[in-house]
Amino acid sequence: NHRIRMIAGAGERVTIVAGSHETGVVDGPCARFNAPMTLTLDEIGRLLVIEGVAQHRLRIVEASLAPPQHLAAKALPVIRHPLEEDFGKLLDDTELADVTFAVDGQRFPAFRGVLAARSPYFSGLFKSCKGMREGGGSAASQDIVIDEVSAGAFRALQRFLYTNDLPEEEDCGERLEVGEMARVADRFQAVVLYEHCVQKFREGLKVGNVVVRLVQAHDSGLEVLQEAAMSFFEANAVVFQREAMATVNVLEHRPDLIKLFPHLMAVLGSVIATMSAENAELKARVAGEAASAGT
């Protein structure tokens, strides 16, 4: 019936991954298939579909599935420059540190030259002669106070600036909130770290969590994360309506974001209307072809 189904979980729950009861060659959220015959997964979880004997057509479905272990992309060994290793030692050996930051109740000894070379923000801070209290607070003598940043986020930032290591986990191993590290990296002009965090956010988007992550993106204050979550929602609206409508209830606890609800519903309505129009067009075309064949 031209659908691609998936069986998962101990209860052998069946869900439709792509396609509908209508035949056709249509891409996008309303994709249709013509007698899908052979399926396989690639190393990044995309579904490869070979259609009918006559068509010899290969279709790719962005299914975000977990590939078999033997197909999973293998991480390449990380080759670090000796300078990165040497600078990394300064995170623990702070005897010669020439500046200390007070962040979220903790103190972070640091080296001005390293931070200034790695971040335009810190370079400007040290050269501006604006004093030793960046955030306007008070701390131990000569400490630079950084406000509105958690200790965990600052620790991850300092680790990146010293070693150029990008965190594997979205929370950077510091139990950070979604979007928190991207916001901090943006503030301190750590461009590579910022782009990495944005990509991690995109990779973490799923149909079942997109509304929650849309809320978290709003809380981060980063428009790029909000746009990423909304784009994912729009691209997966059909599957969302089928499998994750209940997750919209999270907005009930956020009256400040309740305006998102009608927008999400409008997106769903638009997709459904498009599907209906395409169905009607396809049926009319099939009926026309049948009529022509009968004459």
NORQUI-V415549 format. One record per residue. SS is DSSP state (alpha for helix, beta for strand, coil for the rest). Layout:
# NORQUI-V415549
{{SS} {SS}}
This chain:
# NORQUI-V415549
{{coil} {coil} {beta} {beta} {beta} {beta} {beta} {beta} {coil} {coil} {coil} {coil} {beta} {beta} {beta} {beta} {beta} {beta} {beta} {coil} {coil} {coil} {coil} {coil} {coil} {beta} {coil} {coil} {coil} {coil} {coil} {beta} {coil} {coil} {coil} {beta} {beta} {beta} {beta} {beta} {beta} {coil} {coil} {coil} {coil} {coil} {beta} {beta} {beta} {beta} {beta} {coil} {coil} {coil} {coil} {coil} {beta} {beta} {beta} {beta} {beta} {coil} {coil} {coil} {coil} {coil} {coil} {coil} {coil} {coil} {coil} {coil} {coil} {coil} {coil} {coil} {coil} {coil} {coil} {coil} {coil} {alpha} {alpha} {alpha} {alpha} {alpha} {alpha} {alpha} {alpha} {coil} {coil} {coil} {coil} {coil} {coil} {coil} {coil} {coil} {beta} {beta} {beta} {beta} {beta} {coil} {coil} {beta} {beta} {beta} {beta} {beta} {coil} {alpha} {alpha} {alpha} {alpha} {alpha} {alpha} {alpha} {coil} {alpha} {alpha} {alpha} {alpha} {alpha} {alpha} {alpha} {alpha} {coil} {coil} {coil} {coil} {coil} {coil} {coil} {coil} {coil} {coil} {coil} {coil} {coil} {coil} {coil} {beta} {beta} {beta} {beta} {coil} {coil} {coil} {coil} {alpha} {alpha} {alpha} {alpha} {alpha} {alpha} {alpha} {alpha} {alpha} {alpha} {alpha} {alpha} {alpha} {coil} {coil} {coil} {coil} {coil} {coil} {coil} {coil} {coil} {coil} {coil} {coil} {coil} {coil} {coil} {coil} {alpha} {alpha} {alpha} {alpha} {alpha} {alpha} {alpha} {alpha} {coil} {coil} {coil} {alpha} {alpha} {alpha} {alpha} {alpha} {alpha} {alpha} {alpha} {alpha} {alpha} {alpha} {alpha} {alpha} {coil} {coil} {coil} {coil} {coil} {coil} {alpha} {alpha} {alpha} {alpha} {alpha} {alpha} {alpha} {alpha} {alpha} {alpha} {alpha} {coil} {coil} {alpha} {alpha} {alpha} {alpha} {alpha} {alpha} {alpha} {alpha} {alpha} {alpha} {alpha} {alpha} {alpha} {coil} {alpha} {alpha} {alpha} {alpha} {alpha} {alpha} {alpha} {coil} {alpha} {alpha} {alpha} {alpha} {alpha} {alpha} {alpha} {alpha} {alpha} {coil} {alpha} {alpha} {alpha} {coil} {alpha} {alpha} {alpha} {alpha} {alpha} {alpha} {alpha} {alpha} {alpha} {alpha} {alpha} {alpha} {alpha} {alpha} {alpha} {alpha} {alpha} {alpha} {alpha} {alpha} {alpha} {alpha} {alpha} {alpha} {alpha} {alpha} {alpha} {alpha} {alpha} {alpha} {alpha} {alpha} {alpha} {alpha} {alpha} {alpha} {coil}}
